[in-house]
Amino acid sequence: MEAQVSDSDLALVASHVRGLRLEEGLAEKTVDSYRRDLVQFAAFLRAQGGTLESASAEDVRTFLSSGAWAGSTKARKAAAIRSFYGHRLLRGEASADPTRTLATPRVHPGLPRALSIAAVDRLLAAPKGDVQGLRDRALLETLYGAGLRASECLQLRLQDVDLEVGFVRTVGKGDKERVVPIGRKAVEALRIYNERGRPFLGGAGTIKAPELFLNNRGRKLSRQGLHLIIKGYARQAGLSSDISAHTLRHSFATHLLEGGADLRAVQEMLGHSDLSTTQIYTHVTASHLERIYREAHPRARSG
């Protein structure tokens, strides 16, 4: 692909990418994606006899409509191009922005995957009673019981969990702190883990990391370690291999709404800044509500 792009355009992309890394604080994965998107756009322009500096609004629209990309991919490519020209304009390197009138591609998010309550029960019952098993059961119960993101769960420290009251304190996106209740099963699993599991991870008497969930060496459990733990128990429970911490978070929200919880309360527990993000779960529970209606409403029953 880069062989199809002029050296001057490659230099412009490289300069922009350096700026993104230094000034924007974007995730490295996002920066790499933006770079690939801009190189692809530059190759498209060169095939039309143009360059990044000569691109018009029509060039941008034609490029974005030229590929059979998913909505989310097209939206990212549009964001990458908009970022490139926006920065050039701010630095005085261009007098016009070809993306100024560009409409943001609509993204239709897929519905979150949620486990049934019976499937969650099988997953949470899979860990054994050894030291690692006590940790793993407490870990799974906390993820499902509080609807935490993987990063939030892994950052928990001992003092962030109040087993007497039944709450965990976590810091989510945007450094927003929230307090979330956890159920009786999670409290029980955490209490047993703290008494009979955590002290022995890495060996009894060794200095432990301050985080609540530790690996077998007594250090902070990594995201990859969490991923492998969930995958392993999913296999043992006969569940799909694509189950993740996010699956348990989705299941937490879905089961709360199915049980009659208020949408704004679920929003607060999930740590969503925008209610529209939480409202996606109302679609997930639609089939459940339809079944209840058909079973309960006199005009919906047959016979």
Secondary structure as GFF3:
##gff-version 3
##sequence-region A 1 303
A	DSSP	three_ten_helix	2	4	.	.	.	ID=ss1
A	DSSP	alpha_helix	7	19	.	.	.	ID=ss2
A	DSSP	pi_helix	20	24	.	.	.	ID=ss3
A	DSSP	alpha_helix	28	47	.	.	.	ID=ss4
A	DSSP	alpha_helix	57	64	.	.	.	ID=ss5
A	DSSP	alpha_helix	71	90	.	.	.	ID=ss6
A	DSSP	alpha_helix	117	125	.	.	.	ID=ss7
A	DSSP	alpha_helix	131	146	.	.	.	ID=ss8
A	DSSP	alpha_helix	150	155	.	.	.	ID=ss9
A	DSSP	three_ten_helix	158	160	.	.	.	ID=ss10
A	DSSP	beta_strand	161	162	.	.	.	ID=ss11
A	DSSP	beta_strand	167	171	.	.	.	ID=ss12
A	DSSP	three_ten_helix	173	175	.	.	.	ID=ss13
A	DSSP	beta_strand	177	181	.	.	.	ID=ss14
A	DSSP	alpha_helix	184	196	.	.	.	ID=ss15
A	DSSP	three_ten_helix	198	200	.	.	.	ID=ss16
A	DSSP	alpha_helix	223	236	.	.	.	ID=ss17
A	DSSP	alpha_helix	245	258	.	.	.	ID=ss18
A	DSSP	alpha_helix	263	270	.	.	.	ID=ss19
A	DSSP	alpha_helix	275	284	.	.	.	ID=ss20
A	DSSP	alpha_helix	286	296	.	.	.	ID=ss21
###
